[in-house]
Amino acid sequence: MKGFPDKPSYIIELLDGGVTLEDVIDGHICEQDTVEKSAFVVGDLGALMRQHTCWQSMVPQVQPYYPVKCNSSPAVIEVLASLGLGFVCANKAEVSLVLEHGVPPENIILSSAFKQLAHIKYAAKNSVHHLICENEAELSKIARLHPEAKLLLQLTTEAHAAETSMPFGFSLKSCRHLLEMAKERGVQVVGAAFHIPSSCQDPQQAYTRALSDARCVFDMGLDLGFNMQILDIGGGFTGSEFQLKQVESAVRPLLDAYFPQRSGVQVLAQPGCFYVASAFTLAVSVIGKQVATRRWDNLSQGEKNEDTEFLYYMNEGVYGSFSHKLLGNIITTPLVHKHALCVDEAVYPSSLWGPSLDQLDQVVERCLMPELLVGDWLLFSNMGTCGLEEFSCVSTCSQLPVYYTISTPDWYEMQEAGVALDSAMKNFSVLQYSM
């Protein structure tokens, strides 16, 4: 690797000469083995470009707006801004962040169910006019503090309500009253928004109901004289191409029926996890090991059996990079660094724990793994988002070092797509990484 420039804000390693992401991880593990064995994250910026290309090819009629809460690392914001995405911000800090990266105010939406007064004022001061409004109290605040706001009314959906068990958003029955209230207070309403979670078992039915309700809201708004022009179909995109195809097949005919292109309605979505999940890999070290023997009886045959389980303790847990486990998310079994499992190699019941010795600090409850040694490294993929609303696991939660990479082919593909990273990403220094 070439020498570092003087105090760059961030560094991107340009992988050349057949160097792979695995080679970069190997190199940083070797560095950590000589010091403190700290956990670290490697981000593949080329994955953002690949996901963007996938999105454009499959749902070109839907403009992606990235929810900053998914991952607010500077490289993610700069790359996605360079690709022309809009941004959904939950608070003043996120608005400030994307503005600092040159995102035009008209490409920013201020969301969150309950906005602080200072955040609404900050949006007004910085010409961020598009706000999502979820209840009557919010409408009153916005009318008082941001009279030039352009509101998107958040519709509740059965699928979203089932996931959160909380009554956020407007029902279709109450929308007429809210539209009339906005009219009386002189606040513009320009569209509607809804959210279908990725956990929804029947996306066809969910989108059919949601888009039908949105069409009714648009018709009521037009009847009251509002210029209804924006539809936000929310998030719920896992990052899987198969899942995106499922959503696209459900949404496309409904958009053609309710919001055809000739209507002039701009259709947005919030693919957060879709863009960033696969772009980041977390490397953690095994710092402790215990062997537990569990005894159980086979009552039907009168036998007594023993089962050996290995408990491994890592230098990251649920109070750090795996905080989304506390929200009920499942952490998949990691890969063991530099370990190719043989066909006849023994595997054992294992569980993975964080360093706190807290009973809640269990990252992976039970999995089958070869026997590990203290000092071994584990690689967790798809760690681009913690699932937390206010923090990003790679930038805020645990302050781990983040090493950004991009392969030479991906670099040139971005250049051909008009994303000149060497000039657009002002806070980064690009270094060539070769073997």
VENGIPE-V868319 format. One record per residue. N is the residue number from 1. SS is DSSP state (helix for helix, strand for strand, loop for the rest). PSI is psi in degrees with one decimal (none if undefined). BURIAL is + if it has 16 or more other ideal C-beta (glycine too) atoms within 10 Angstrom, else -. Layout:
n->[N & N]
ss->[SS & SS]
psi->[PSI & PSI]
burial->[BURIAL & BURIAL]
This chain:
n->[1 & 2 & 3 & 4 & 5 & 6 & 7 & 8 & 9 & 10 & 11 & 12 & 13 & 14 & 15 & 16 & 17 & 18 & 19 & 20 & 21 & 22 & 23 & 24 & 25 & 26 & 27 & 28 & 29 & 30 & 31 & 32 & 33 & 34 & 35 & 36 & 37 & 38 & 39 & 40 & 41 & 42 & 43 & 44 & 45 & 46 & 47 & 48 & 49 & 50 & 51 & 52 & 53 & 54 & 55 & 56 & 57 & 58 & 59 & 60 & 61 & 62 & 63 & 64 & 65 & 66 & 67 & 68 & 69 & 70 & 71 & 72 & 73 & 74 & 75 & 76 & 77 & 78 & 79 & 80 & 81 & 82 & 83 & 84 & 85 & 86 & 87 & 88 & 89 & 90 & 91 & 92 & 93 & 94 & 95 & 96 & 97 & 98 & 99 & 100 & 101 & 102 & 103 & 104 & 105 & 106 & 107 & 108 & 109 & 110 & 111 & 112 & 113 & 114 & 115 & 116 & 117 & 118 & 119 & 120 & 121 & 122 & 123 & 124 & 125 & 126 & 127 & 128 & 129 & 130 & 131 & 132 & 133 & 134 & 135 & 136 & 137 & 138 & 139 & 140 & 141 & 142 & 143 & 144 & 145 & 146 & 147 & 148 & 149 & 150 & 151 & 152 & 153 & 154 & 155 & 156 & 157 & 158 & 159 & 160 & 161 & 162 & 163 & 164 & 165 & 166 & 167 & 168 & 169 & 170 & 171 & 172 & 173 & 174 & 175 & 176 & 177 & 178 & 179 & 180 & 181 & 182 & 183 & 184 & 185 & 186 & 187 & 188 & 189 & 190 & 191 & 192 & 193 & 194 & 195 & 196 & 197 & 198 & 199 & 200 & 201 & 202 & 203 & 204 & 205 & 206 & 207 & 208 & 209 & 210 & 211 & 212 & 213 & 214 & 215 & 216 & 217 & 218 & 219 & 220 & 221 & 222 & 223 & 224 & 225 & 226 & 227 & 228 & 229 & 230 & 231 & 232 & 233 & 234 & 235 & 236 & 237 & 238 & 239 & 240 & 241 & 242 & 243 & 244 & 245 & 246 & 247 & 248 & 249 & 250 & 251 & 252 & 253 & 254 & 255 & 256 & 257 & 258 & 259 & 260 & 261 & 262 & 263 & 264 & 265 & 266 & 267 & 268 & 269 & 270 & 271 & 272 & 273 & 274 & 275 & 276 & 277 & 278 & 279 & 280 & 281 & 282 & 283 & 284 & 285 & 286 & 287 & 288 & 289 & 290 & 291 & 292 & 293 & 294 & 295 & 296 & 297 & 298 & 299 & 300 & 301 & 302 & 303 & 304 & 305 & 306 & 307 & 308 & 309 & 310 & 311 & 312 & 313 & 314 & 315 & 316 & 317 & 318 & 319 & 320 & 321 & 322 & 323 & 324 & 325 & 326 & 327 & 328 & 329 & 330 & 331 & 332 & 333 & 334 & 335 & 336 & 337 & 338 & 339 & 340 & 341 & 342 & 343 & 344 & 345 & 346 & 347 & 348 & 349 & 350 & 351 & 352 & 353 & 354 & 355 & 356 & 357 & 358 & 359 & 360 & 361 & 362 & 363 & 364 & 365 & 366 & 367 & 368 & 369 & 370 & 371 & 372 & 373 & 374 & 375 & 376 & 377 & 378 & 379 & 380 & 381 & 382 & 383 & 384 & 385 & 386 & 387 & 388 & 389 & 390 & 391 & 392 & 393 & 394 & 395 & 396 & 397 & 398 & 399 & 400 & 401 & 402 & 403 & 404 & 405 & 406 & 407 & 408 & 409 & 410 & 411 & 412 & 413 & 414 & 415 & 416 & 417 & 418 & 419 & 420 & 421 & 422 & 423 & 424 & 425 & 426 & 427 & 428 & 429 & 430 & 431 & 432 & 433 & 434 & 435]
ss->[loop & loop & loop & loop & loop & loop & loop & loop & loop & strand & strand & strand & strand & strand & strand & loop & loop & loop & loop & loop & helix & helix & helix & helix & helix & helix & helix & helix & helix & helix & helix & helix & helix & loop & loop & loop & loop & loop & loop & strand & strand & strand & strand & strand & helix & helix & helix & helix & helix & helix & helix & helix & helix & helix & helix & helix & helix & helix & loop & loop & loop & loop & strand & strand & strand & strand & strand & helix & helix & helix & loop & loop & loop & helix & helix & helix & helix & helix & helix & helix & helix & helix & loop & loop & loop & strand & strand & strand & strand & loop & loop & helix & helix & helix & helix & helix & helix & helix & helix & helix & loop & loop & loop & loop & helix & helix & helix & strand & strand & strand & loop & loop & loop & loop & loop & loop & helix & helix & helix & helix & helix & helix & helix & helix & helix & loop & loop & loop & loop & strand & strand & strand & strand & loop & loop & helix & helix & helix & helix & helix & helix & helix & helix & helix & helix & loop & loop & loop & loop & strand & strand & strand & strand & strand & strand & loop & loop & helix & helix & helix & helix & helix & helix & helix & loop & loop & loop & loop & loop & strand & loop & helix & helix & helix & helix & helix & helix & helix & helix & helix & helix & helix & helix & helix & helix & loop & loop & strand & strand & strand & strand & strand & strand & loop & loop & loop & loop & loop & loop & loop & loop & loop & helix & helix & helix & helix & helix & helix & helix & helix & helix & helix & helix & helix & helix & helix & helix & helix & helix & helix & helix & helix & helix & loop & loop & loop & loop & loop & loop & strand & strand & strand & loop & loop & loop & loop & loop & loop & loop & loop & helix & helix & helix & helix & helix & helix & helix & helix & helix & helix & helix & helix & helix & helix & helix & helix & helix & helix & loop & loop & helix & helix & helix & loop & loop & strand & strand & strand & strand & loop & loop & helix & helix & helix & helix & helix & helix & helix & helix & strand & strand & strand & strand & strand & strand & strand & strand & strand & strand & strand & strand & strand & strand & strand & strand & strand & strand & strand & loop & loop & loop & loop & strand & strand & strand & strand & strand & strand & strand & strand & strand & strand & strand & strand & loop & loop & loop & loop & loop & loop & loop & loop & helix & helix & helix & helix & helix & loop & loop & loop & loop & loop & loop & loop & strand & strand & loop & loop & loop & loop & loop & loop & loop & loop & loop & loop & loop & strand & strand & strand & strand & strand & strand & loop & loop & loop & loop & loop & loop & loop & loop & strand & strand & strand & strand & strand & strand & strand & strand & loop & loop & loop & loop & loop & loop & loop & strand & strand & strand & strand & loop & loop & loop & loop & loop & loop & loop & loop & loop & loop & loop & loop & loop & loop & loop & loop & loop & loop & loop & loop & strand & strand & strand & strand & strand & strand & strand & helix & helix & helix & helix & helix & helix & helix & helix & helix & loop & loop & loop & loop & helix & helix & helix & helix & loop & loop & loop & strand & strand & strand & strand & strand & strand & loop & loop]
psi->[138.5 & 166.1 & 152.8 & 142.7 & 172.8 & 109.8 & 60.2 & 152.5 & -46.7 & 156.7 & 134.2 & 128.8 & 116.0 & 115.2 & 120.2 & 161.9 & 36.8 & 7.4 & 135.9 & 170.6 & -36.2 & -36.1 & -40.0 & -44.4 & -43.4 & -44.1 & -42.1 & -30.9 & -40.7 & -39.4 & -44.2 & -30.1 & -22.0 & -7.1 & -112.7 & 0.8 & 45.3 & 145.0 & 154.4 & 167.6 & 139.9 & 125.4 & 127.3 & 100.1 & -23.1 & -28.0 & -33.5 & -41.8 & -41.2 & -40.5 & -36.2 & -42.1 & -41.4 & -44.8 & -47.0 & -35.3 & -28.5 & -35.2 & 62.1 & -19.7 & -5.4 & 120.8 & 122.5 & 131.8 & 118.4 & 123.7 & 113.4 & -28.1 & -22.4 & -41.2 & 112.1 & 22.0 & 142.0 & -37.7 & -40.2 & -46.5 & -44.6 & -42.2 & -47.2 & -33.9 & -40.5 & -29.5 & -5.3 & 16.3 & 153.9 & 174.5 & 139.9 & 120.6 & 138.7 & -14.6 & 179.6 & -42.5 & -40.8 & -37.9 & -46.2 & -41.4 & -49.0 & -31.8 & -39.3 & -25.1 & 17.3 & 15.5 & 127.4 & 142.4 & -32.4 & -11.9 & 18.2 & 136.0 & 128.9 & 119.3 & -144.4 & 141.2 & -41.0 & 108.1 & 136.7 & 149.2 & -41.7 & -31.4 & -37.4 & -41.9 & -40.0 & -40.9 & -44.7 & -43.8 & -32.4 & 18.6 & 27.1 & 100.1 & -22.8 & 117.9 & 140.2 & 131.6 & 125.5 & -9.9 & 171.0 & -38.4 & -38.3 & -39.2 & -40.6 & -43.7 & -46.5 & -41.4 & -34.4 & -37.3 & -20.7 & 71.6 & -19.7 & 8.6 & 150.9 & 108.5 & 143.3 & 117.9 & 125.8 & 114.5 & 136.6 & 150.2 & 152.3 & -37.4 & -40.8 & -42.4 & -37.2 & -31.5 & -40.4 & -22.1 & 25.8 & 136.5 & 63.2 & 148.6 & 169.5 & 143.5 & 160.0 & -35.0 & -33.0 & -6.6 & -36.6 & -43.5 & -42.1 & -39.4 & -42.4 & -37.5 & -42.2 & -39.0 & -44.3 & -35.6 & 0.6 & 25.5 & 134.5 & 138.9 & 124.5 & -0.2 & -164.8 & 159.7 & 152.4 & 171.2 & 129.8 & 115.2 & 156.0 & -20.4 & -5.3 & 128.7 & -22.2 & 76.9 & -31.0 & -48.9 & -41.5 & -46.2 & -33.0 & -46.0 & -44.6 & -42.9 & -31.8 & -44.0 & -41.8 & -38.3 & -38.4 & -40.7 & -43.1 & -43.4 & -39.5 & -40.1 & -43.9 & -37.8 & -30.3 & 2.0 & 8.5 & 149.5 & 85.9 & 112.8 & -5.2 & 130.7 & 123.3 & 113.6 & 10.4 & -160.6 & -139.6 & 23.1 & 116.1 & -23.5 & -11.5 & 131.8 & -35.7 & -44.5 & -38.2 & -38.5 & -39.5 & -46.5 & -43.6 & -41.9 & -27.8 & -37.7 & -39.7 & -51.6 & -30.4 & -40.3 & -40.2 & -33.1 & -45.4 & -33.5 & 63.7 & 159.6 & -33.8 & -15.1 & -18.0 & 6.5 & 130.1 & 122.2 & 125.0 & 161.8 & 166.5 & 72.7 & 89.5 & -64.7 & -36.3 & -42.0 & -42.3 & -18.9 & -50.4 & -6.2 & -12.0 & 136.6 & 132.8 & 127.9 & 124.7 & 156.4 & 144.1 & 119.9 & -7.1 & 159.6 & 137.1 & 152.0 & 125.6 & 135.2 & 119.1 & 129.8 & 139.7 & 152.1 & 136.1 & 91.9 & -32.8 & -29.3 & 2.0 & 25.4 & 153.1 & 132.8 & 159.2 & 145.6 & 124.9 & 129.9 & 136.7 & 132.0 & 118.4 & 136.7 & 130.4 & 165.5 & 13.7 & 143.1 & -158.6 & -13.6 & 13.4 & -116.9 & -20.6 & 28.1 & -24.4 & -14.3 & -32.9 & -18.5 & 5.8 & 0.4 & 147.3 & 131.4 & 125.8 & 157.1 & 131.8 & 169.6 & 146.6 & 123.9 & 132.3 & 39.0 & 115.8 & 116.5 & 121.9 & 158.8 & -42.6 & 12.5 & 138.8 & 138.1 & 153.1 & 150.8 & 130.1 & 156.5 & 148.0 & 131.1 & 154.1 & -179.6 & -3.5 & -16.3 & 18.8 & 142.2 & -24.2 & -14.2 & 45.9 & 115.9 & -51.3 & 121.3 & -48.8 & 126.4 & 167.2 & 123.4 & 154.8 & 161.1 & 130.6 & 161.8 & 153.0 & 131.1 & -15.0 & 157.3 & 142.0 & 140.9 & 117.5 & 118.1 & 173.3 & 46.4 & 27.3 & -15.7 & 137.9 & -18.1 & 4.4 & 152.8 & -30.6 & -11.4 & 156.0 & 133.6 & -21.4 & 2.5 & -23.1 & -45.4 & -51.6 & 1.9 & 42.1 & 151.2 & 139.5 & 126.5 & 112.5 & 137.4 & 160.8 & 135.7 & 157.6 & -44.4 & -41.9 & -36.9 & -48.6 & -33.4 & -39.5 & -40.3 & -43.0 & -28.8 & 0.5 & 8.8 & 95.0 & 85.7 & -31.8 & -23.0 & -32.6 & -34.3 & 80.7 & -24.9 & 8.4 & 149.2 & 131.9 & 126.0 & 141.9 & 128.7 & 115.4 & 155.1 & none]
burial->[- & - & - & - & - & - & - & - & - & - & + & + & + & + & + & - & - & - & + & - & + & - & + & + & + & - & + & + & + & - & - & + & - & - & - & - & + & - & + & + & + & + & + & + & + & + & + & + & + & - & + & + & - & - & + & - & - & - & + & - & - & + & + & + & + & + & + & + & + & + & + & + & + & + & + & + & + & + & + & + & + & + & + & - & + & + & + & + & + & + & + & + & - & + & + & - & + & + & + & - & + & - & + & - & - & - & + & + & + & + & + & + & - & - & + & - & - & - & + & + & - & + & + & + & - & - & - & + & + & + & + & + & + & + & + & - & - & + & + & - & + & + & + & - & + & + & - & - & + & + & + & + & + & + & + & + & + & - & + & + & - & - & + & - & - & - & - & - & + & + & - & + & - & - & + & + & - & + & + & - & - & + & - & - & - & - & + & - & + & + & + & + & + & + & + & + & + & + & - & + & - & - & + & - & - & + & + & + & + & + & + & - & + & + & + & + & + & + & - & + & + & - & - & - & - & + & - & + & - & + & + & + & + & + & + & + & + & + & + & - & - & - & - & + & - & - & + & - & - & + & + & - & - & + & + & - & - & + & + & - & - & - & - & - & + & - & + & + & + & + & + & + & + & + & + & + & + & + & + & + & + & + & + & + & + & + & + & - & + & - & - & - & - & - & - & - & - & - & - & - & - & - & - & - & - & - & - & - & - & + & - & + & + & + & + & + & + & + & + & + & + & + & + & + & + & - & - & - & - & - & + & - & - & + & - & + & + & - & - & - & - & - & - & - & - & - & - & - & - & + & + & + & + & + & + & - & - & - & - & - & + & + & + & + & - & - & - & - & + & - & - & + & - & - & - & + & + & + & + & + & - & + & + & + & + & + & + & + & - & - & + & + & + & + & + & - & + & + & - & + & - & + & + & + & + & + & + & + & - & + & + & - & + & + & - & - & - & - & + & - & + & - & - & + & + & - & - & + & - & + & - & - & + & - & -]
